[in-house]
Amino acid sequence: MIRETLWERDLHQRGSASSFLVTEDRVVVHERHTRLVCLDREDGSVRWDAPIGTWPRDLVIANGRCLVLPQSPHRLSCLDLRTGAALWHVELPRLCGHVVASADTVLVGGWRGYTPLAAFDLRDGRPLWQTPSPARTALPVSWGGGVLMGHGPQAWLIDPRDGSELARWQLPEPLADTELRPVFTPVGPDHCLARLGPRSLMRLQPAGAVDELIRHDVDLVAEDAQFVGGVVWLRESRAGYLAADPATGSALWRVDVGQPLVSGVMRVDDGFVVAGEGALFRLRPDGQIMERSPHAHRISALRDLGAGEIILTTGGTLKALALESRRPGA
């Protein structure tokens, strides 16, 4: 399955899905405990290296800017994605978590209800508004012309520039408790998926309508659904993925490789690739396992680089790999 290792970088710390982002031509990764590094996507060469603080609670890229919220110091920093130059930073309360960016606004706060929600101008960090008291929300996401938020059996859409409410949804059960991980999956302008409780996936529509898409028969990992290759993917708590039709919610197949799967599904040729903790698995278009490629180090996250290439994190490295293309009928 693996054709070659394109490049590899030692992070000098544990790698995770929350510590790196992939853009069209670069990879941004947190490493060496206090550094944020931008790498060339093709060869892994360093474009810039900047001090930002300890492990990031959130890392977001928007409109040519990189926003990072470290555990310490307690501040949101905005860097130029092209050069790594610090553009602005704002001091924040301790235990502030969640960052989401729209076209011109950054919204911060709401994790566990510890801090108020606060909005800043993306260009210069100018404060725009703040809730008068601490607020609680799952990790927000830009969707439907606003920012979607939620807690318990409620979800709501706000205008990020002034905080006004645009829409609200009453849910049949509470949102899944995903901590700092996403709970919402925008699929298009007309609907967004939301993980509820231990086993449910709901579909939200802009006008306030909500309907149940999937109620699984086993518990799911407390994280958002993935929408890859026209298929909805839900990771099961015990091990494996459920793949479902995005229109009807009917099960297409289940993937069980006999070991826990990490978060991340990528499309390759006309099939898919998923990762266990110790191997990569190539799936046929119908989800059946067709190939297993053992990996020497424990895999913690998998992302798509495009053109049949992937990037993954292990216990202490970031590695880009090229996958062998499968000929029709092979």
Secondary structure as UniProt FT lines:
FT   STRAND          2..10
FT   HELIX           17..19
FT   STRAND          20..22
FT   STRAND          26..31
FT   TURN            32..34
FT   STRAND          35..40
FT   TURN            41..43
FT   STRAND          46..51
FT   STRAND          56..62
FT   TURN            63..64
FT   STRAND          65..70
FT   STRAND          75..80
FT   TURN            81..83
FT   STRAND          86..91
FT   TURN            94..95
FT   STRAND          99..101
FT   STRAND          105..108
FT   HELIX           111..113
FT   STRAND          118..121
FT   TURN            122..124
FT   STRAND          127..130
FT   STRAND          141..143
FT   TURN            144..145
FT   STRAND          146..151
FT   TURN            152..153
FT   STRAND          154..158
FT   TURN            160..162
FT   STRAND          165..170
FT   TURN            179..180
FT   STRAND          184..188
FT   TURN            189..190
FT   STRAND          191..196
FT   TURN            197..199
FT   STRAND          200..204
FT   TURN            206..207
FT   STRAND          210..215
FT   STRAND          226..228
FT   TURN            229..230
FT   STRAND          231..236
FT   STRAND          241..244
FT   TURN            246..248
FT   STRAND          251..255
FT   STRAND          261..268
FT   TURN            269..270
FT   STRAND          271..276
FT   STRAND          279..283
FT   TURN            285..286
FT   STRAND          289..294
FT   STRAND          301..306
FT   TURN            307..308
FT   STRAND          309..313
FT   STRAND          317..323
FT   TURN            328..329
//
